[in-house]
Amino acid sequence: MKRKRPEPASATRRSAGSVTTEALARAALQRAYKMTLPQLNIVHLDRLEASLFSGGRADRLSVVDDMRRAGISAADIVDFYIPEVARKLGAQWCVDERGFAEVTIGTAHLQSMLHDITIDWLDRGITNSKDMTALIIVREGQYHTLGAMVFAAQLRRLGMTVRLLLGARDEDVVTDVRYGDDTLIGISASEGESLSDIGDLVTKLRAAAPANPLIAVGGSILPSTEDVNVLIDADYVGNDPVETLKLCMTMKTERPKGARDTKLISSLVRGI
């Protein structure tokens, strides 16, 4: 059983800056809505899907504007409507209702739509500092990047500064982390990826990171029939941005470099 390493005295003292950052982030989280699936409007959902294959960017944005006027928030479009349309496209491809090229084009248009909706979230800056930063990774050979982009947008909405590494080789990711100082390193993994390979990457990232980041794994690999975290040994496994940021805040202020206690982490997640 892993033991929690004793914390040095310095770890219990927080600078004024870190206290301010934590207070601002917690205030932002108090305002964040619950990640609860709303009743999706089928008419708007179908129009959103149809807009991917007819007209241009202006037509797609017109559909988004109509949804906003109908009382559907930008957050709900990003968190629920875009992922649901993406899921439908994938299901249609599986039963040969849409071809690979059509699904690829539709997904690219969803990514463009996501960018247009969330462009102002880049400078949201709820935490008012660069202390809360994230690196979201999609590994080489994995092409399902929309989920990682949605998660990055959600974190930006909560005030984190986020970088994306898409299609990156594991060795390049480790090099990036070695010279970085991120609060969160997130791996967006697809169904079918090797849990053993992801676990190896988690181990390398933990050894390379000069700071003490939260290492999280999410994506369509969840839920899995296997106990994912037993195999990959990440700090957090899940797809909820609010829970992720809460855990980042706690670990950033309470865990010194090198200390890790999986029992503590599990209890924190359960308490969120």
DRENVO-399020 format. One line per 5 residues: number of its first residue (from 1); their letters; for each residue x, y, z of N, C-alpha, C, O. Coordinates in steps of 0.001 Angstrom, whole numbers. Layout:
BEGIN
NUM = A = X/Y/Z/X/Y/Z/X/Y/Z/X/Y/Z | ...
***
This chain:
BEGIN
1 = MKRKR = 838/-1199/0/0/0/0/874/1250/0/1831/1350/768 | 539/2193/-861/1339/3405/-956/1044/4329/210/-108/4509/607 | 2093/4905/744/1924/5855/1835/2093/7277/1337/2842/7542/397 | 1396/8166/1974/1543/9572/1644/2824/10095/2270/3032/9963/3476 | 3673/10683/1457/4928/11211/1978/4657/12412/2864/3743/13189/2585
6 = PEPAS = 5453/12585/3952/5247/13749/4814/5487/15026/4045/6409/15114/3235 | 4669/15999/4297/4800/17266/3616/5789/18156/4351/5736/18245/5577 | 6696/18822/3629/7582/19773/4271/6784/20954/4793/5676/21233/4335 | 7371/21639/5759/6670/22774/6358/6279/23796/5320/5220/24416/5423 | 7134/23984/4306/6872/24992/3289/5624/24684/2497/5003/25583/1929
11 = ATRRS = 5245/23392/2455/4091/23010/1653/2794/23473/2285/1769/23564/1609 | 2830/23772/3605/1610/24187/4285/1402/25682/4226/355/26190/4628 | 2410/26390/3719/2304/27856/3631/1971/28234/2212/2668/27827/1282 | 917/29005/2026/507/29420/700/821/30898/514/615/31714/1413 | 1315/31217/-652/1574/32618/-957/262/33341/-1156/-773/32723/-1404
16 = AGSVT = 315/34676/-1042/-884/35480/-1266/-1421/35253/-2659/-2635/35226/-2864 | -508/35086/-3641/-938/34870/-5019/-1698/33578/-5182/-2715/33530/-5875 | -1197/32497/-4529/-1879/31220/-4693/-3231/31229/-4012/-4181/30615/-4498 | -3325/31940/-2861/-4610/32039/-2185/-5612/32779/-3057/-6773/32384/-3161 | -5144/33869/-3689/-6021/34635/-4569/-6484/33780/-5744/-7664/33774/-6095
21 = TEALA = -5548/33066/-6341/-5884/32207/-7475/-6914/31164/-7074/-7890/30943/-7792 | -6701/30520/-5928/-7631/29484/-5491/-9006/30076/-5204/-10025/29489/-5567 | -9037/31244/-4551/-10319/31864/-4223/-11101/32209/-5480/-12310/31985/-5543 | -10418/32752/-6478/-11087/33113/-7725/-11599/31880/-8446/-12706/31877/-8985 | -10775/30821/-8451/-11190/29596/-9123/-12386/28965/-8423/-13316/28487/-9073
26 = RAALQ = -12356/28965/-7095/-13484/28383/-6369/-14763/29190/-6605/-15849/28622/-6715 | -14628/30504/-6680/-15798/31334/-6969/-16361/31006/-8345/-17575/30963/-8544 | -15448/30775/-9294/-15895/30417/-10645/-16623/29087/-10635/-17637/28922/-11313 | -16108/28144/-9872/-16735/26823/-9825/-18104/26876/-9164/-18998/26106/-9513 | -18265/27789/-8206/-19563/27926/-7565/-20605/28415/-8558/-21792/28116/-8425
31 = RAYKM = -20150/29177/-9564/-21072/29690/-10573/-21292/28685/-11705/-22245/28816/-12473 | -20418/27686/-11811/-20515/26731/-12921/-21725/25824/-12712/-21983/25357/-11602 | -22448/25588/-13777/-23622/24736/-13682/-23195/23292/-13581/-22067/22938/-13925 | -24098/22466/-13110/-23816/21038/-13009/-23776/20417/-14404/-24542/20798/-15290 | -22873/19458/-14582/-22771/18769/-15860/-23867/17704/-15929/-23587/16505/-15944
36 = TLPQL = -25108/18160/-15971/-26250/17263/-16024/-26876/17352/-17406/-27173/18446/-17886 | -27076/16214/-18043/-27612/16189/-19398/-29015/16773/-19414/-29906/16249/-18746 | -29229/17856/-20169/-30569/18422/-20263/-31414/17629/-21257/-30911/16739/-21942 | -32693/17959/-21326/-33549/17376/-22352/-33222/18052/-23674/-33552/19220/-23875 | -32578/17326/-24572/-32150/17924/-25831/-33351/18130/-26751/-34228/17272/-26860
41 = NIVHL = -33368/19279/-27403/-34427/19597/-28353/-34124/18888/-29674/-33139/19206/-30340 | -34966/17935/-30050/-34697/17102/-31217/-34698/17930/-32499/-33906/17668/-33405 | -35575/18920/-32581/-35636/19759/-33780/-34316/20490/-33980/-33763/20496/-35080 | -33813/21107/-32915/-32538/21827/-33017/-31384/20858/-33256/-30447/21172/-33990 | -31453/19686/-32637/-30400/18692/-32820/-30335/18260/-34284/-29254/18159/-34864
46 = DRLEA = -31500/18006/-34873/-31540/17587/-36287/-31083/18717/-37209/-30390/18466/-38194 | -31464/19955/-36900/-31038/21087/-37730/-29530/21271/-37646/-28873/21595/-38635 | -28993/21060/-36450/-27547/21192/-36272/-26816/20156/-37115/-25821/20468/-37770 | -27307/18935/-37097/-26690/17879/-37896/-26817/18182/-39388/-25848/18042/-40134 | -28004/18597/-39823/-28224/18866/-41248/-27343/20003/-41754/-26923/19997/-42911
51 = SLFSG = -27059/20986/-40884/-26259/22139/-41304/-24820/21758/-41638/-24122/22509/-42320 | -24374/20600/-41165/-23005/20168/-41428/-22806/19780/-42886/-21680/19763/-43385 | -23905/19471/-43566/-23803/18935/-44921/-24515/19795/-45965/-24628/19398/-47125 | -24990/20955/-45560/-25651/21855/-46511/-25274/23293/-46176/-25242/23673/-45006 | -24993/24077/-47186/-24606/25456/-46944/-23180/25570/-46462/-22387/24638/-46591
56 = GRADR = -22861/26726/-45904/-21498/26996/-45456/-21458/27398/-44003/-22403/27165/-43249 | -20348/28008/-43618/-20140/28398/-42216/-21234/29328/-41724/-21706/29181/-40597 | -21645/30281/-42546/-22679/31232/-42136/-23988/30512/-41825/-24694/30880/-40886 | -24312/29485/-42614/-25538/28730/-42374/-25473/27958/-41061/-26461/27868/-40332 | -24300/27405/-40770/-24153/26667/-39511/-24264/27614/-38321/-24888/27283/-37313
61 = LSVVD = -23661/28782/-38441/-23737/29754/-37345/-25149/30294/-37189/-25555/30662/-36087 | -25908/30345/-38296/-27299/30775/-38216/-28116/29796/-37375/-28980/30206/-36600 | -27838/28499/-37532/-28516/27491/-36717/-28161/27677/-35245/-29027/27574/-34377 | -26885/27952/-34964/-26452/28193/-33583/-27159/29424/-33020/-27610/29409/-31875 | -27259/30482/-33812/-27943/31699/-33357/-29409/31414/-33031/-29941/31921/-32043
66 = DMRRA = -30055/30602/-33863/-31451/30238/-33597/-31569/29465/-32288/-32516/29662/-31527 | -30611/28591/-32031/-30624/27834/-30777/-30453/28757/-29582/-31119/28593/-28560 | -29564/29722/-29713/-29357/30676/-28619/-30620/31495/-28356/-30983/31743/-27206 | -31281/31908/-29432/-32522/32681/-29267/-33627/31830/-28639/-34539/32353/-27998 | -33534/30518/-28831/-34521/29609/-28235/-34212/29303/-26773/-34931/28538/-26131
71 = GISAA = -33151/29897/-26251/-32820/29726/-24840/-31803/28650/-24544/-31577/28321/-23379 | -31178/28089/-25575/-30134/27073/-25376/-28798/27794/-25234/-28387/28521/-26138 | -28130/27601/-24126/-26892/28323/-23848/-25745/27810/-24713/-25776/26685/-25212 | -24735/28658/-24879/-23526/28238/-25594/-22885/27048/-24893/-22368/26142/-25546 | -22918/27050/-23565/-22330/25940/-22812/-23047/24629/-23107/-22401/23592/-23258
76 = DIVDF = -24375/24664/-23190/-25112/23439/-23480/-24862/22960/-24911/-24808/21757/-25164 | -24711/23900/-25846/-24405/23507/-27222/-23057/22784/-27266/-22911/21764/-27939 | -22082/23322/-26543/-20743/22737/-26527/-20718/21419/-25757/-20126/20438/-26209 | -21359/21404/-24600/-21251/20238/-23718/-22114/19064/-24154/-21764/17911/-23901 | -23239/19342/-24805/-24209/18284/-25055/-24616/18142/-26525/-24651/17029/-27049
81 = YIPEV = -24923/19250/-27188/-25430/19142/-28555/-24334/18721/-29540/-24546/17813/-30344 | -23176/19364/-29486/-22094/18987/-30401/-21635/17546/-30164/-21498/16800/-31134 | -21391/17117/-28913/-21020/15712/-28712/-22110/14734/-29163/-21792/13657/-29666 | -23388/15090/-28991/-24454/14182/-29402/-24500/14050/-30925/-24699/12952/-31446 | -24318/15158/-31638/-24275/15077/-33100/-23079/14222/-33535/-23193/13412/-34456
86 = ARKLG = -21940/14406/-32872/-20765/13589/-33202/-21032/12110/-32955/-20621/11256/-33740 | -21722/11814/-31860/-22051/10410/-31563/-22967/9841/-32649/-22805/8697/-33073 | -23929/10651/-33092/-24845/10196/-34143/-24092/9917/-35444/-24372/8936/-36132 | -23141/10782/-35773/-22365/10559/-37000/-21595/9245/-36924/-21542/8484/-37890 | -21004/8992/-35768/-20269/7741/-35589/-21174/6528/-35705/-20807/5521/-36310
91 = AQWCV = -22370/6634/-35114/-23313/5521/-35184/-23784/5290/-36618/-23949/4149/-37051 | -23999/6385/-37349/-24435/6266/-38750/-23354/5618/-39609/-23659/4840/-40513 | -22099/5933/-39330/-21004/5314/-40078/-20939/3814/-39798/-20677/3017/-40699 | -21182/3437/-38531/-21103/2025/-38157/-22142/1174/-38879/-21916/-12/-39123 | -23291/1784/-39226/-24338/1009/-39911/-24441/1403/-41384/-25437/1118/-42049
96 = DERGF = -23389/2065/-41880/-23289/2415/-43312/-24355/3399/-43793/-24713/3409/-44971 | -24859/4226/-42873/-25775/5286/-43281/-25008/6494/-43822/-25535/7258/-44630 | -23788/6659/-43384/-22901/7710/-43896/-21538/7095/-44166/-21089/6203/-43445 | -20888/7580/-45210/-19559/7101/-45539/-18496/7779/-44701/-18763/8763/-44010 | -17268/7234/-44770/-16163/7763/-43978/-15887/9223/-44331/-15679/10051/-43443
101 = AEVTI = -15883/9538/-45620/-15593/10906/-46043/-16643/11881/-45519/-16314/12982/-45078 | -17902/11470/-45569/-18987/12328/-45101/-18868/12586/-43602/-19036/13716/-43143 | -18579/11539/-42848/-18419/11685/-41396/-17216/12567/-41078/-17271/13388/-40163 | -16133/12399/-41829/-14941/13223/-41622/-15249/14694/-41870/-14831/15550/-41090 | -15973/14998/-42943/-16349/16380/-43248/-17270/16940/-42158/-17095/18070/-41703
106 = GTAHL = -18252/16133/-41749/-19169/16586/-40703/-18442/16882/-39397/-18744/17867/-38723 | -17494/16037/-39047/-16732/16249/-37811/-15869/17505/-37906/-15749/18252/-36934 | -15270/17740/-39072/-14472/18949/-39264/-15333/20200/-39106/-14888/21197/-38538 | -16569/20144/-39609/-17472/21284/-39463/-17900/21470/-38001/-18093/22600/-37552 | -18046/20378/-37268/-18330/20485/-35835/-17175/21156/-35103/-17390/21981/-34215
111 = QSMLH = -15953/20799/-35477/-14784/21421/-34851/-14736/22912/-35146/-14416/23714/-34268 | -15054/23284/-36387/-15093/24703/-36753/-16177/25432/-35965/-15965/26552/-35499 | -17331/24800/-35820/-18431/25378/-35053/-18030/25568/-33597/-18311/26604/-32996 | -17370/24559/-33037/-16895/24639/-31659/-15966/25835/-31475/-16070/26566/-30490 | -15062/26027/-32423/-14137/27157/-32348/-14891/28481/-32374/-14589/29385/-31594
116 = DITID = -15863/28597/-33260/-16612/29852/-33386/-17402/30163/-32116/-17476/31318/-31696 | -17985/29146/-31512/-18801/29357/-30317/-17949/29748/-29122/-18375/30543/-28285 | -16743/29191/-29040/-15933/29329/-27815/-14779/30303/-27942/-13939/30369/-27044 | -14708/31065/-29031/-13542/31912/-29255/-13309/32883/-28107/-12162/33171/-27765 | -14385/33393/-27506/-14207/34365/-26425/-13817/33699/-25110/-13417/34382/-24167
121 = WLDRG = -13931/32359/-25034/-13531/31660/-23817/-12015/31603/-23673/-11506/31351/-22580 | -11291/31834/-24759/-9826/31785/-24703/-9276/32786/-23704/-8258/32535/-23059 | -9953/33924/-23576/-9470/34991/-22699/-10342/35146/-21469/-10350/36200/-20834 | -11077/34094/-21133/-11996/34193/-19997/-11252/34574/-18714/-11653/35494/-18002 | -10163/33849/-18431/-9270/34219/-17333/-9936/34332/-15981/-9665/35278/-15241
126 = ITNSK = -10818/33377/-15630/-11504/33451/-14346/-10506/33394/-13191/-10700/34057/-12171 | -9452/32616/-13343/-8475/32511/-12256/-7537/33705/-12201/-6792/33864/-11234 | -7566/34561/-13245/-6796/35810/-13255/-5303/35583/-13155/-4583/36449/-12659 | -4816/34434/-13614/-3384/34167/-13601/-3105/33000/-14525/-4024/32371/-15048 | -1828/32719/-14722/-1434/31566/-15525/-1081/30381/-14635/-479/29411/-15095
131 = DMTAL = -1461/30460/-13347/-1118/29383/-12435/-1850/28094/-12770/-1320/27005/-12548 | -3063/28206/-13302/-3855/27019/-13618/-3778/26766/-15111/-4540/27343/-15887 | -2852/25898/-15513/-2639/25614/-16933/-2815/24129/-17191/-2589/23296/-16314 | -3221/23816/-18408/-3469/22419/-18757/-2865/22090/-20110/-2825/22923/-21015 | -2399/20863/-20225/-1952/20294/-21491/-2832/19090/-21771/-2836/18128/-21003
136 = IIVRE = -3588/19138/-22879/-4465/18036/-23265/-3840/17330/-24467/-3465/17969/-25451 | -3736/16016/-24374/-2981/15220/-25343/-3891/14227/-26055/-4701/13544/-25428 | -3743/14161/-27377/-4263/13039/-28152/-3052/12369/-28783/-2297/13012/-29513 | -2862/11097/-28513/-1637/10408/-28903/-1587/10136/-30406/-2606/10139/-31096 | -396/9906/-30874/-157/9600/-32289/-1011/8415/-32740/-1148/7417/-32032
141 = GQYHT = -1579/8553/-33937/-2375/7476/-34496/-3828/7496/-34089/-4614/6666/-34547 | -4204/8445/-33222/-5593/8565/-32793/-6209/9782/-33479/-5647/10877/-33439 | -7351/9585/-34100/-7928/10635/-34943/-9226/11211/-34381/-9828/12093/-34993 | -9652/10726/-33239/-10875/11254/-32626/-10490/12427/-31713/-10310/12263/-30506 | -10370/13595/-32314/-9861/14762/-31583/-10953/15697/-31085/-10676/16582/-30275
146 = LGAMV = -12186/15524/-31549/-13247/16457/-31174/-13478/16456/-29666/-13669/17513/-29064 | -13461/15271/-29055/-13674/15186/-27611/-12632/15968/-26834/-12960/16645/-25860 | -11371/15879/-27258/-10306/16632/-26596/-10523/18133/-26759/-10268/18909/-25839 | -10995/18532/-27936/-11255/19953/-28177/-12410/20465/-27317/-12357/21579/-26795 | -13450/19649/-27174/-14575/20040/-26315/-14104/20177/-24868/-14455/21142/-24189
151 = FAAQL = -13315/19219/-24399/-12829/19264/-23016/-11936/20489/-22797/-12023/21142/-21757 | -11085/20797/-23767/-10235/21982/-23666/-11083/23246/-23574/-10786/24143/-22785 | -12146/23317/-24388/-13033/24480/-24353/-13722/24602/-22995/-13879/25706/-22473 | -14129/23479/-22429/-14787/23504/-21127/-13839/24017/-20042/-14243/24805/-19186 | -12592/23575/-20075/-11615/24052/-19096/-11346/25541/-19276/-11198/26268/-18293
156 = RRLGM = -11283/26000/-20522/-11092/27429/-20766/-12271/28237/-20226/-12096/29333/-19694 | -13466/27682/-20368/-14643/28370/-19839/-14536/28541/-18325/-15067/29500/-17766 | -13850/27610/-17666/-13655/27676/-16225/-12406/28469/-15841/-12084/28586/-14658 | -11705/29012/-16835/-10599/29918/-16526/-9206/29360/-16676/-8239/30070/-16397 | -9056/28113/-17106/-7725/27552/-17267/-7126/27958/-18605/-7841/28141/-19590
161 = TVRLL = -5817/28095/-18625/-5078/28253/-19872/-4768/26857/-20392/-4170/26049/-19680 | -5172/26564/-21636/-5095/25196/-22144/-4310/25145/-23442/-4501/25971/-24334 | -3423/24160/-23532/-2733/23843/-24782/-3175/22461/-25242/-3484/21591/-24428 | -3201/22273/-26553/-3555/20977/-27138/-2366/20416/-27900/-1726/21128/-28674 | -2071/19143/-27682/-1105/18410/-28497/-1862/17272/-29175/-2229/16294/-28523
166 = LGARD = -2096/17396/-30472/-2903/16426/-31199/-2016/15568/-32088/-1205/16092/-32850 | -2168/14245/-31992/-1379/13331/-32806/88/13313/-32442/940/13083/-33301 | 389/13552/-31190/1783/13677/-30755/2377/12315/-30389/1706/11473/-29791 | 3633/12115/-30752/4350/10913/-30327/4600/10990/-28825/4794/12075/-28277 | 4594/9842/-28166/4772/9820/-26718/6066/10508/-26304/6091/11236/-25313
171 = EDVVT = 7139/10282/-27056/8428/10881/-26673/8389/12403/-26795/9047/13105/-26027 | 7621/12912/-27756/7493/14366/-27895/6659/14952/-26764/6932/16055/-26289 | 5639/14209/-26333/4834/14653/-25200/5694/14735/-23943/5622/15710/-23195 | 6508/13703/-23716/7369/13688/-22530/8340/14858/-22563/8573/15488/-21531 | 8911/15162/-23719/9827/16301/-23845/9112/17607/-23532/9649/18458/-22823
176 = DVRYG = 7899/17769/-24060/7123/18979/-23793/6866/19138/-22304/7017/20231/-21758 | 6478/18053/-21647/6166/18100/-20217/7418/18393/-19396/7353/19091/-18384 | 8553/17859/-19832/9796/18048/-19084/10164/19532/-18971/10768/19958/-17987 | 9794/20304/-19987/10139/21728/-19985/8925/22611/-19702/8966/23822/-19922 | 7860/22009/-19218/6658/22763/-18917/6411/22871/-17427/7209/22406/-16613
181 = DDTLI = 5296/23492/-17083/4947/23669/-15681/3422/23655/-15549/2831/24556/-14955 | 2798/22620/-16112/1339/22581/-16169/732/22061/-14876/1309/21219/-14189 | -460/22590/-14562/-1227/22107/-13421/-1880/20775/-13730/-2007/19910/-12863 | -2291/20623/-14984/-3001/19421/-15417/-2387/18887/-16700/-2129/19643/-17636 | -2155/17579/-16740/-1806/16890/-17979/-2918/15884/-18228/-3086/14931/-17466
186 = GISAS = -3680/16101/-19302/-4807/15235/-19593/-4581/14439/-20865/-4172/14993/-21886 | -4842/13159/-20806/-4748/12288/-21977/-6166/11946/-22418/-6918/11317/-21674 | -6525/12360/-23627/-7825/12014/-24187/-7658/10731/-24999/-7031/10733/-26059 | -8219/9649/-24495/-7988/8328/-25084/-9264/7797/-25720/-10360/7990/-25196 | -9108/7131/-26846/-10237/6587/-27588/-10457/5123/-27250/-9540/4417/-26830
191 = EGESL = -11681/4688/-27442/-12006/3278/-27268/-11097/2439/-28164/-10945/2731/-29350 | -10506/1416/-27600/-9619/552/-28361/-8145/833/-28145/-7302/13/-28509 | -7815/1985/-27554/-6400/2249/-27260/-5899/1280/-26198/-6662/818/-25350 | -4618/986/-26257/-4007/66/-25306/-3873/727/-23937/-3196/1745/-23795 | -4521/144/-22935/-4400/679/-21582/-2972/541/-21067/-2503/1379/-20296
196 = SDIGD = -2286/-507/-21488/-903/-694/-21078/-27/439/-21609/814/969/-20883 | -225/810/-22877/554/1903/-23457/237/3228/-22771/1136/4033/-22527 | -1031/3455/-22460/-1403/4685/-21756/-770/4705/-20372/-282/5740/-19918 | -781/3550/-19703/-148/3467/-18385/1340/3764/-18444/1876/4431/-17559 | 2012/3273/-19480/3439/3556/-19647/3670/5057/-19826/4617/5620/-19278
201 = LVTKL = 2782/5702/-20609/2928/7138/-20820/2690/7905/-19527/3404/8867/-19244 | 1708/7501/-18743/1443/8150/-17454/2681/8074/-16566/3053/9061/-15931 | 3314/6913/-16520/4522/6739/-15699/5645/7668/-16169/6327/8284/-15350 | 5835/7767/-17478/6886/8630/-18024/6588/10099/-17760/7493/10872/-17446 | 5328/10485/-17883/4962/11882/-17647/5170/12261/-16187/5640/13358/-15883
206 = RAAAP = 4821/11357/-15294/4983/11647/-13870/6461/11811/-13520/6814/12656/-12697 | 7319/11011/-14138/8755/11119/-13868/9356/12367/-14487/10308/12932/-13949 | 8804/12805/-15626/9394/13932/-16361/8951/15288/-15841/9694/16264/-15948 | 7762/15363/-15285/7186/16669/-14928/7986/17340/-13821/8162/16755/-12752 | 8480/18570/-14054/9236/19270/-13019/8339/19790/-11905/8784/19938/-10767
211 = ANPLI = 7086/20067/-12225/6124/20489/-11211/5425/19240/-10673/5988/18147/-10716 | 4239/19395/-10184/3531/18245/-9639/2108/18228/-10185/1158/18443/-9432 | 1946/17975/-11488/630/18116/-12116/-318/16974/-11772/104/15874/-11416 | -1605/17267/-11889/-2606/16212/-11895/-2531/15529/-13259/-2568/16200/-14290 | -2428/14212/-13268/-2428/13463/-14522/-3765/12756/-14629/-4103/11908/-13803
216 = AVGGS = -4527/13117/-15667/-5885/12616/-15824/-6030/11911/-17163/-5349/12243/-18133 | -6920/10940/-17201/-7237/10227/-18440/-8745/10232/-18617/-9495/9913/-17695 | -9182/10602/-19827/-10601/10600/-20138/-10794/10268/-21599/-9878/9790/-22267 | -12004/10527/-22095/-12292/10254/-23490/-13230/9086/-23664/-13808/8594/-22695 | -13384/8639/-24900/-14338/7572/-25208/-13878/6206/-24713/-14614/5225/-24815
221 = ILPST = -12660/6144/-24176/-12197/4895/-23569/-13008/4580/-22318/-13004/3445/-21841 | -13702/5580/-21789/-14559/5422/-20625/-16019/5439/-21068/-16354/6170/-22000 | -16893/4670/-20441/-16563/3650/-19445/-15996/2396/-20103/-16312/2076/-21248 | -15178/1718/-19371/-14558/498/-19885/-14986/-689/-19039/-15315/-536/-17862 | -14979/-1859/-19634/-15310/-3060/-18868/-14186/-3415/-17906/-14378/-4197/-16975
226 = EDVNV = -13012/-2835/-18136/-11881/-3099/-17253/-11740/-1966/-16246/-12243/-864/-16466 | -11053/-2243/-15140/-10782/-1208/-14153/-9645/-357/-14699/-8470/-679/-14522 | -10009/732/-15365/-9030/1515/-16108/-7895/1990/-15222/-6727/1866/-15590 | -8226/2536/-14054/-7174/3177/-13272/-6230/2188/-12615/-5105/2548/-12269 | -6664/951/-12435/-5741/-67/-11936/-4625/-290/-12942/-3484/-564/-12571
231 = LIDAD = -4968/-169/-14227/-4005/-439/-15284/-3170/773/-15665/-2030/618/-16102 | -3715/1984/-15507/-2965/3158/-15956/-2414/3997/-14821/-1492/4783/-15040 | -2955/3857/-13594/-2415/4533/-12412/-2395/6054/-12564/-1436/6708/-12156 | -3450/6615/-13149/-3554/8067/-13245/-4079/8634/-11928/-4570/7895/-11074 | -3969/9958/-11773/-4505/10600/-10578/-6024/10701/-10631/-6695/10647/-9600
236 = YVGND = -6555/10845/-11829/-8000/10987/-11982/-8411/10398/-13320/-7737/10608/-14328 | -9517/9661/-13333/-10079/9109/-14556/-11511/9608/-14671/-12335/9322/-13802 | -11819/10344/-15723/-13163/10878/-15887/-13195/11947/-16955/-12166/12321/-17516 | -14415/12442/-17232/-14608/13414/-18299/-15274/14703/-17829/-15739/15490/-18653 | -15326/14930/-16528/-16018/16103/-16003/-15030/17234/-15754/-14150/17088/-14905
241 = PVETL = -15141/18362/-16464/-14172/19452/-16301/-14239/20112/-14935/-13213/20545/-14410 | -15433/20197/-14346/-15563/20827/-13027/-14847/19991/-11973/-14104/20526/-11151 | -15069/18683/-11997/-14371/17813/-11050/-12855/17891/-11260/-12085/17920/-10300 | -12447/17923/-12513/-11021/17973/-12819/-10385/19228/-12246/-9319/19156/-11635 | -11021/20370/-12432/-10454/21622/-11938/-10456/21661/-10416/-9503/22154/-9813
246 = KLCMT = -11503/21153/-9790/-11522/21105/-8327/-10345/20287/-7793/-9671/20695/-6846 | -10111/19145/-8402/-9020/18283/-7953/-7671/18931/-8228/-6747/18805/-7425 | -7551/19625/-9360/-6320/20361/-9654/-6030/21386/-8572/-4897/21502/-8107 | -7057/22130/-8171/-6884/23167/-7156/-6423/22572/-5834/-5525/23106/-5183 | -7040/21467/-5443/-6687/20833/-4179/-5265/20307/-4202/-4502/20520/-3259
251 = MKTER = -4909/19624/-5271/-3583/19026/-5342/-2503/20066/-5516/-1382/19876/-5045 | -2817/21172/-6190/-1824/22219/-6404/-1434/22887/-5086/-280/23267/-4888 | -2415/23024/-4189/-2158/23731/-2941/-1737/22814/-1800/-1175/23284/-810 | -2000/21504/-1922/-1780/20620/-784/-750/19532/-1033/-326/18871/-86 | -327/19320/-2296/582/18199/-2558/1928/18695/-3038/2000/19337/-4086
256 = PKGAR = 3020/18414/-2293/4352/18806/-2746/4838/17919/-3872/4267/16860/-4128 | 5891/18351/-4543/6484/17575/-5633/6835/16177/-5158/7512/15999/-4146 | 6356/15173/-5915/6715/13794/-5635/5746/13059/-4737/5772/11829/-4692 | 4875/13782/-4008/3956/13109/-3102/2705/12692/-3852/2196/13431/-4695 | 2213/11499/-3536/1018/11009/-4213/340/9987/-3319/982/9059/-2826
261 = DTKLI = -937/10155/-3113/-1687/9234/-2276/-2995/8906/-2974/-3902/9738/-3008 | -3106/7713/-3527/-4284/7378/-4318/-5535/7314/-3461/-6630/7573/-3960 | -5402/6972/-2172/-6578/6963/-1305/-7113/8378/-1116/-8324/8598/-1144 | -6204/9337/-924/-6610/10729/-781/-7300/11197/-2049/-8348/11840/-1990 | -6711/10873/-3207/-7274/11304/-4481/-8672/10729/-4659/-9584/11446/-5070
266 = SSLVR = -8853/9461/-4360/-10161/8832/-4516/-11194/9486/-3616/-12335/9696/-4026 | -10800/9811/-2387/-11750/10440/-1467/-12114/11836/-1916/-13254/12267/-1747 | -11147/12554/-2492/-11442/13888/-3001/-12444/13826/-4132/-13376/14629/-4190 | -12256/12874/-5032/-13177/12737/-6161/-14572/12390/-5672/-15559/12934/-6166 | -14660/11486/-4702/-15981/11103/-4185/-16663/12279/-3499/-17891/12373/-3494
271 = GI = -15858/13187/-2911/-16430/14295/-2171/-16830/15477/-3008/-17441/16417/-2499 | -16495/15456/-4303/-16797/16593/-5173/-18286/16622/-5505/-18740/17508/-6229
***
